[in-house]
Amino acid sequence: MTLNKIEEDIQELVVRYRPIIAFRVRKALGAQNVDCEDLVSEILSQVLEKIQSGEFRGESSLGTFVYTITSRRIVDYIREKSKVMKYAPEPHPHPDPQETLEAQEMSERVKKALGFLKPKYRDVLYLYYYQELSREEVANRLGISPRKVSELVNYALKLIRKELKI
């Protein structure tokens, strides 16, 4: 076979099957998908490679061979994209203005309630919750027992709930 004949066969293959492949890809992925043309070119390239390597043995029609390669590549593409999407982080939703306002109001109420506490209760809450120290670490800082830390924290929370009327 001459080089001209091979080039003519390739050209005929591309002219005949490119629109069919493009139609199937667009139908499967959506016409707006930016990867459609790349995928069509990739499929045509695979078809040509497989024909040249002898994988197409003529046991089926060329159309069936092209259809099979197209279908498999579309499925592979969808699987690749769904894997990427599965591990992509969810976008943060816009905060609800009502919830934001309620959170701000609650924050102000808690701040006010903390202002009514005696310093020993504020200190133990600050170290335990904001500094994230363990009961033992808070006890060492304040020179009291870990049990006393638990008592102070629980009583301070009780006073705050009472002030907030929760």
C-alpha positions as CSV (number, residue, x, y, z in Angstrom):
1,M,0.0,0.0,0.0
2,T,1.4,3.4,-0.9
3,L,1.6,6.3,1.4
4,N,-1.0,8.3,-0.7
5,K,-3.5,5.4,-0.4
6,I,-3.0,5.2,3.4
7,E,-3.5,9.0,3.7
8,E,-6.6,8.8,1.6
9,D,-8.0,6.0,3.8
10,I,-7.3,8.0,6.9
11,Q,-8.9,11.0,5.4
12,E,-12.0,9.0,4.4
13,L,-12.2,7.5,7.9
14,V,-12.1,10.9,9.5
15,V,-14.6,12.5,7.1
16,R,-17.0,9.6,7.5
17,Y,-16.8,9.0,11.2
18,R,-15.9,12.3,12.8
19,P,-19.5,13.7,12.7
20,I,-20.9,10.5,14.1
21,I,-18.4,10.4,16.9
22,A,-19.0,14.1,17.6
23,F,-22.7,13.6,17.7
24,R,-22.4,10.7,20.2
25,V,-20.0,12.6,22.4
26,R,-22.1,15.7,22.5
27,K,-25.2,13.7,23.2
28,A,-23.6,11.9,26.1
29,L,-21.7,14.8,27.6
30,G,-23.8,17.8,26.6
31,A,-23.2,20.2,23.8
32,Q,-21.8,22.8,26.2
33,N,-19.0,20.6,27.5
34,V,-15.7,22.2,26.6
35,D,-13.9,18.8,26.4
36,C,-16.1,17.5,23.5
37,E,-13.8,18.4,20.6
38,D,-10.7,17.1,22.5
39,L,-12.5,13.8,23.2
40,V,-13.6,13.4,19.6
41,S,-10.0,13.9,18.4
42,E,-8.8,11.5,21.0
43,I,-11.3,8.8,19.9
44,L,-10.3,9.2,16.3
45,S,-6.7,8.9,17.2
46,Q,-7.4,5.7,19.2
47,V,-9.3,4.3,16.2
48,L,-6.4,5.0,13.9
49,E,-3.9,3.5,16.3
50,K,-5.9,0.4,16.8
51,I,-6.4,-0.1,13.0
52,Q,-2.7,0.4,12.4
53,S,-1.7,-1.9,15.2
54,G,-3.9,-4.7,13.8
55,E,-6.5,-4.7,16.6
56,F,-9.2,-4.2,14.0
57,R,-9.3,-7.6,12.4
58,G,-12.4,-7.1,10.3
59,E,-14.6,-9.5,12.3
60,S,-17.1,-6.7,12.7
61,S,-17.9,-3.6,10.6
62,L,-15.7,-0.6,10.9
63,G,-18.7,1.3,12.2
64,T,-19.2,-1.1,15.0
65,F,-15.5,-0.9,15.9
66,V,-15.7,2.9,16.0
67,Y,-18.9,2.8,18.0
68,T,-17.4,0.5,20.6
69,I,-14.3,2.6,21.0
70,T,-16.4,5.8,21.3
71,S,-18.7,4.3,23.9
72,R,-15.9,3.0,26.0
73,R,-14.0,6.3,25.9
74,I,-17.2,8.3,26.8
75,V,-17.7,6.0,29.9
76,D,-14.1,6.4,30.9
77,Y,-14.4,10.2,30.6
78,I,-17.5,10.2,32.8
79,R,-15.8,8.0,35.4
80,E,-12.7,10.3,35.5
81,K,-14.8,13.4,35.9
82,S,-17.0,11.8,38.6
83,K,-13.9,10.7,40.5
84,V,-12.6,14.3,40.5
85,M,-16.0,15.6,41.5
86,K,-16.3,13.1,44.4
87,Y,-13.2,14.5,46.1
88,A,-13.8,18.1,45.3
89,P,-14.7,20.2,48.2
90,E,-18.2,21.4,48.5
91,P,-18.6,25.1,47.9
92,H,-19.5,27.1,51.0
93,P,-23.1,28.2,50.9
94,H,-23.9,31.8,51.4
95,P,-24.7,32.5,55.0
96,D,-28.4,33.0,55.8
97,P,-28.8,36.6,56.9
98,Q,-31.3,35.6,59.5
99,E,-28.9,33.0,61.0
100,T,-26.0,35.5,60.9
101,L,-28.1,38.0,62.8
102,E,-29.2,35.5,65.3
103,A,-25.6,34.3,65.9
104,Q,-24.5,37.9,66.4
105,E,-27.3,38.5,68.9
106,M,-26.5,35.3,70.8
107,S,-22.8,36.2,70.8
108,E,-23.7,39.6,72.4
109,R,-25.9,37.9,75.0
110,V,-23.2,35.4,75.9
111,K,-20.7,38.2,76.2
112,K,-23.0,40.1,78.5
113,A,-23.6,36.9,80.6
114,L,-19.8,36.4,80.9
115,G,-19.5,39.9,82.2
116,F,-21.8,39.0,85.2
117,L,-19.5,36.1,86.2
118,K,-17.0,36.3,88.9
119,P,-13.3,36.4,87.7
120,K,-12.6,32.9,88.8
121,Y,-15.4,31.5,86.6
122,R,-14.4,33.6,83.6
123,D,-10.7,32.6,84.0
124,V,-11.5,28.9,84.1
125,L,-13.8,29.1,81.1
126,Y,-11.2,31.1,79.2
127,L,-8.5,28.6,79.8
128,Y,-10.7,25.5,79.3
129,Y,-12.6,26.6,76.2
130,Y,-10.6,29.3,74.5
131,Q,-7.1,28.2,75.3
132,E,-8.3,24.6,74.9
133,L,-6.3,23.4,77.9
134,S,-7.1,20.1,79.5
135,R,-8.6,20.0,83.0
136,E,-5.2,19.1,84.4
137,E,-3.4,22.0,82.7
138,V,-6.1,24.5,83.9
139,A,-5.7,23.0,87.4
140,N,-1.9,23.5,87.3
141,R,-2.3,27.1,86.1
142,L,-4.8,28.1,88.7
143,G,-3.4,26.0,91.6
144,I,-6.6,23.9,92.1
145,S,-7.6,20.3,91.6
146,P,-8.9,19.0,88.2
147,R,-12.1,18.1,90.0
148,K,-12.5,21.7,91.1
149,V,-11.9,22.8,87.5
150,S,-14.8,20.6,86.4
151,E,-17.0,22.0,89.2
152,L,-16.2,25.6,88.2
153,V,-16.8,25.0,84.5
154,N,-20.1,23.3,85.1
155,Y,-21.3,26.0,87.6
156,A,-20.2,28.8,85.2
157,L,-22.1,27.2,82.4
158,K,-25.1,26.8,84.6
159,L,-25.0,30.5,85.5
160,I,-24.6,31.5,81.8
161,R,-27.7,29.3,80.9
162,K,-29.7,30.9,83.7
163,E,-28.7,34.4,82.5
164,L,-29.6,33.5,78.9
165,K,-32.8,31.6,80.0
166,I,-32.0,28.6,77.9
